Amino acid sequence: MGTKEFQCGGHESALLDCSSASERNTCSPGTAVSLTCSELVRLVGGESRCAGALEVEHQGEWRPVEDYYYHWTLKTAGVACRKLDCGSAVSVGRRKESSWRPVWRITSDCVESGSALRECAASAYSDSFLNLTCSDKLFQPNISVSSSMYGVSGAQQQGFQVFRGSTFSISCSIQPQYPGGSFLLSSSTHNYTQPAVNHSAHFLFPAAEPAHQGNYSCVYHVSASPQDSSSESRLLSITVTGVPSDPEPFIIRAVVLLLTQLLVLLVTIGLYFYCKATRGRRLSRQEDIELDYDDLGVPAEEEGAQGAE
C-alpha cells in the first residue's frame, strides 16, 4: 500500500498544512489508517449550531461569507446545511455591520455546480454577511421495553414477547439537543403522549392484553425556532402470548409455592402432634392422682371435700 508520511507540529488547522515526506510502502496489513475529509464550515452567533452567520475556513483563515449580488437561495443554503448535518435550509438572510471586514465571496452558481465552498471562495471586503437558518436534523430516538419477567430488550428484529397479564413498559429516549419536547408512542391501534422529562418518557402497561400487541415506535417532537421538528425511532414489535417462551420464571414460582405449602403442612402436623401429646400427658397425670386416692382409701365424697378445702 502506498502511503505518505506527515509530520505535524500541532498548530496546523489541516492535514495538508503539515510537512510531508516522500511516499513509502510502510503499512503492513491491518495497520492502515483511512482519513475522511470534510469542509470546515460553521454557523456562528445563532440560537443553535444550525443557525447564524455562515463562516468558511480557507487558506488557514476563518471569514464570514458574502452573498455576491444576493443570489443565494434556499437551494444554495441547503448545501451548507447538509455539510453541517443540519437538515435543510429554512431561511437565508443578510446581516449588515457598521464596518467593512475581510470576507469570502462565494457565488451561488459555483456552489450549486457541486464545487466545494472553499473552491468557490474569493477574498474580498464587505459589510454584509450571509445569515442562515437550517432545520437542525434531530437525533433518532431510542426505544426499549422492560418486563417484570423478561428484563430489558432493545429494538430488535425478532421483536419482544410478553406474557398475558404481566406488567411491561416501553421507554423512549433521545440524546439532548433541546430542552423539553414530548414523546408520542405510536402503534397501529394506539397512540400515547407524554412530556419528555430528562429527554425520556416511560409508558406503563399494568396488564398485557392481546390488544397491546403490534409494532411500536417513539416519535420525539420539539417546538424550536424557527419551526417544529420531529424524529422517529425504529420499530419495536410486541407480541402478547399465553404461553411463556421462557418457562424458568414460572418454574421458580411453582417451586416457591410448593415449598410454602409444604412448610405450612409440616407446621400444621407438628402443632397437631404437639397438642395431642400435651393432652395425653394431662390425662395420664389425672389418672395417677385418682389411683393415689384409691390406694389411700379415700371415698370419692371426701376426695371432693378435700379438693374444696
Salt bridges, closest charged atoms under 4 A:
GLU5 OE1 - ARG24 NH2 2.37
GLU12 OE2 - HIS11 NE2 3.63
GLU39 OE2 - LYS83 NZ 3.15
GLU55 OE1 - ARG42 NE 2.90
GLU57 OE1 - ARG118 NH2 3.31
GLU61 OE2 - ARG63 NE 3.15
GLU66 OE1 - ARG105 NE 2.62
ASP67 OD2 - ARG94 NH2 2.15
ASP85 OD1 - LYS137 NZ 2.93
GLU97 OE2 - ARG95 NH2 3.27
ASP127 OD2 - LYS96 NZ 3.29
GLU209 OE1 - ARG164 NE 3.21
ASP228 OD2 - HIS221 NE2 3.90
